[in-house]
């Protein structure tokens, strides 16, 4: 019976050791996951901080550009001036050329209408002797 009792004690000791190792392995898994999460968190924090630094570098330039845009005052006069400038590029000296062409067309129209009219009958004048 002592042999059976020794075997039971051995099995109990092995079971306790296995349970203890299993719990310890679970703690190891937890520790590893925690370390990896901390590393990821550190990387995310570093990335965010680098974005903040870069944003601070760009901020002054961006403010300058936007203030320059908003500083420009757009008035009706400035829009009209710009419009005239653009249209003069397209029309330029063409306005005078168009006027000249229109007057020539008017002259041709008059000449054509004169040609289309029926010729007047030519009648011989009676010669009277008045002497």
C-alpha positions in Angstrom: 0.0 0.0 0.0 2.9 2.3 0.6 3.8 1.8 -3.0 0.4 2.9 -4.1 0.6 6.0 -1.8 3.9 6.9 -3.2 2.6 6.7 -6.7 -0.4 9.0 -5.8 2.0 11.5 -4.2 4.2 11.4 -7.3 1.2 12.0 -9.6 0.0 14.8 -7.3 3.4 16.5 -7.4 3.6 16.2 -11.2 0.0 17.6 -11.5 0.9 20.5 -9.3 4.1 21.2 -11.3 2.2 21.0 -14.6 -0.5 23.3 -13.3 2.1 25.7 -12.0 4.0 25.7 -15.3 0.7 26.2 -17.2 -0.2 29.3 -15.1 3.4 30.6 -15.4 3.2 30.1 -19.2 -0.1 32.0 -19.2 1.6 34.9 -17.4 4.4 34.7 -20.0 1.8 35.0 -22.8 0.2 38.0 -21.0 3.6 39.6 -20.5 4.6 39.1 -24.2 1.3 40.6 -25.4 1.6 43.5 -23.0 5.2 44.2 -24.3 4.1 44.1 -27.9 1.2 46.4 -27.2 3.5 48.8 -25.5 5.9 48.8 -28.4 3.0 49.4 -30.8 1.7 52.1 -28.6 5.1 53.7 -28.4 5.4 53.6 -32.2 2.0 55.1 -32.6 2.8 57.8 -30.1 6.1 58.6 -31.9 4.4 58.7 -35.3 1.7 61.1 -33.9 4.4 63.3 -32.4 6.3 63.4 -35.7 3.1 64.5 -37.4 2.6 67.3 -34.8 6.2 68.5 -35.4 5.7 68.5 -39.2 2.4 70.4 -38.8 4.1 73.0 -36.7 6.7 73.5 -39.4 4.1 73.9 -42.1 1.6 76.0 -40.1 3.4 79.3 -40.4 3.7 79.0 -44.2 0.1 77.9 -44.5 -1.1 80.9 -42.4 0.9 83.2 -44.6 -0.6 81.9 -47.8 -4.1 81.9 -46.5 -3.8 85.5 -45.1 -2.5 86.6 -48.5 -5.5 85.1 -50.2 -7.9 86.7 -47.8 -6.1 90.0 -47.9 -6.9 90.5 -51.5 -10.1 92.6 -51.8 -12.3 91.8 -54.8 -14.3 94.8 -55.9 -16.6 95.3 -58.8 -14.0 97.7 -60.4 -11.3 95.1 -60.2 -13.5 92.5 -61.8 -14.5 94.9 -64.6 -10.8 95.8 -65.2 -9.8 92.2 -65.4 -12.7 91.5 -67.7 -11.7 94.3 -70.0 -8.1 93.2 -70.0 -9.1 89.7 -71.0 -11.5 90.7 -73.7 -9.1 93.2 -75.2 -6.7 90.3 -75.7 -9.2 88.6 -77.9 -10.6 91.6 -79.7 -7.7 94.1 -79.7 -7.5 95.9 -83.1 -10.3 93.7 -84.4 -12.9 96.2 -83.4 -11.7 98.8 -85.9 -11.2 96.1 -88.6 -14.8 94.9 -88.0 -16.2 98.4 -88.3 -14.3 98.9 -91.6 -15.6 95.6 -92.9 -19.2 96.5 -91.9 -19.0 99.8 -93.8 -17.7 98.1 -96.9 -20.5 95.6 -96.7 -23.0 98.4 -96.4 -21.5 100.1 -99.5 -21.8 96.8 -101.4 -25.4 96.4 -100.4 -26.2 99.8 -101.7 -24.5 99.1 -105.0 -26.2 95.7 -105.4 -29.6 97.3 -104.7 -28.9 99.9 -107.4 -28.1 97.1 -109.9 -31.3 95.3 -109.1 -33.5 98.2 -109.9 -35.0 98.3 -113.4 -33.3 100.6 -115.7 -35.1 103.8 -116.5 -36.6 104.1 -119.9 -34.7 106.4 -122.0 -37.0 108.6 -124.0 -36.0 110.8 -126.8 -36.7 114.3 -126.2 -38.9 116.0 -128.8 -37.1 118.5 -130.7 -39.1 121.6 -131.1 -38.2 124.4 -133.3 -38.3 127.5 -131.5 -36.5 130.1 -133.3 
